Amino acid sequence: MVIKQATMEDFDGIRALLKANHVDYIEEELKKDGFVTTNMTDDQLSRLITVENGVTIAKEGEEVRAFAFAAPWEFWKEWPFFAYMIEHLEEYEFEGQTLTTQNTYQYGPVCVDRSVRGSGVFEKVFFASLATMNGRYPIMATFINQINGRAFAAHTQKAGMAKAGTFDFNGNHYYLMACRVK
């Protein structure tokens, strides 16, 4: 398994993994094992890869087995959900510091193919993604849908993230999560 920053050569594999695990396409009984809620156009994914250098992947041969997205808030502002988060970010604190668009960046979604879940790939991709922002931001922030117990457990138990608060958006309940970038 190779952990690396994605290039456009990895585009189709990332797109396929995203679709296979997106809440809009996944079967109801599989949602208990985790799901992704953020969707992207081809242009947005291309910009995330080429302009933001914001996609960390795990590759096994030619197959993309996991990814983690990360970018400054400026990249995410065109999504209504992230615009809402940006508007309310300063209402939250992490380790006594008010969260802002200047001292945090948005991480996620992260996705691990079912074939490699439980193998340590999540942690490798998470920490490699975190390292890409070292020196740029002191804090990483993200959200987890409160019904996505697998994601909450992975991020708190394996990645050491902490809950900075909760919020609601379009009838869904979310945890605002944060951790130090080291």
N, C-alpha and C positions, 0 to 999 in steps of 0.2 A: 504494500500500500504506500503510495507516494502522496505526501501532503504538500501542496504548493498553491501559489496564486494562479487563478484561472487566466487563460488566454482565450481568444476567439475560437481557437481550435476545440475548446471544451464547451462551447456554447450549446450545441445540441444535447449533450449529455446533461448539462445543468437544467436546460429547459425540460427535458424528459423527466428528470427526477423531481423537479418542482411540480409538474403536472400530475405525476403519479401520487403525490402526497398532499396536493392542495385540497382544502375543505370542499371546494366546489365539485371535485371529481372523485374523491375517495368514498368508498362504500361506508355506510353508517357504522357497521360493526368493526371497521378498522380504525375509526376515529379514536377509540380508547388507547390505541398504541401511538398516538401523536398525529399531528397534522400541521400544515402550513396555511396561513390565512392571507399572506401578502402575495398578490399576483403582479406580474410585470409584463409590459409589452416587450417585443423584441428590441425596440430602440432603447428602452430603459435598461434592460439587461445588458445590452451592448455597451452603454455608457458606464454602467456599474463595473464592467470588466475592464474596459479600455481607458476611461477617463479617471474613475475613482480608484482603480486597482483594488476593488472592494469585494472580490469573491475568492474565498479560500476554499479549496476543494481537496477531497481525498479521492485518488484515482487508483483503480486496480486494473492494470493493463490499460485498455482503452475506455473502460467504464468509469464514469463518475459515480462514486458510492456515497459521497456526502458533500455538502456545501454549507458555508456560512457567509452571509452578506454583511457588509459593514460600510458605512459612508457617513460623511457629515450630514447634519440635519438639512442643509441646503439642498442636497440631492433628493431627499424624501418629501419635501414640502408640497409637491404636486398631488400626492395622495391625500384625500380628505382625512383619513385616520391619522396620518402623521402630522398634518397641519393642526389637527386638534391637540395632539401630543405636544407640539411645539408651543402652541398657545398656552398650555397649562403646565409646561415643564417646570417653571420657576415656583410653582406651588409645592414642590417636593424637595426634600433634602436627602443627602446620603452622607453619612459620617460627619454630620454637622455642616455640610457645604450645600448651599442652594444649587440645584441643577439648572444649567442654562445651555443654550445652544453653543456657547463658546467653550464650556468646560466638559461637555459630553458629546458623544456621537451615537448614532443609532446602529445597533447591532441586530442582525436577524433579518429575515428568518434564517434558521439553521435547519438542515434536513439530513437525516441519515437513512440510507436505503435499508429496508427490512432485512436484507441478507447479511448485513454487517452490524446490526444493532447489538449492543452488549459486548462488543469486541474492543472497546476503548477508542474507536474512531471519533466519536463525538468529542471527547476530551482533546484529542490531537488537533482536530479542526478548530475547536473553540479557542484553544490557547494559541494556535498559529494565527488565527484571525485577530485575536487580541494583540499579539505582537506587532501586527501591521500598523496599529495606531499608537504604539508606544512612542512617546516624545511629541505627539500631536495633541492628545487629549489626556487629562488625568482620570477621567471617569467614562465608563461605557454604560449606556442605558438601553433598555429594551422593554418590551411588554410580553406578557404571556396571558393568553386567554385562560380564565380561571377553570374552565372545564377541561383544559389540556394538562391533566395531572402528570403525564409522562414528561412533558417539557419542563414543568415546574420542578419535578424531582431531579431531572438531569441538571438543570441550571443551579439549583441550590446545593445538591449533594455532590455532584461531580465537578462543577465549575466554580463553586464558592460564591455565587451571586446572592444578593440579599434583596428582600422586598423593601422598596422605598415608599410604597403606597399602593392604593387601588384607584381605579377610575372606571367609569362606564362610558361606552360609546355605541350608539345604535342598538341599544338593548342588550349588549354583551358586557360582561364584567371582566376586567383585566387587572393583573398585577403589574405595577411599574417596578422593574428590576434594575439593579445597578451593581457594578463592581469597579474596583480600582484597575487601571491599566498599568501594568508593570513591565 
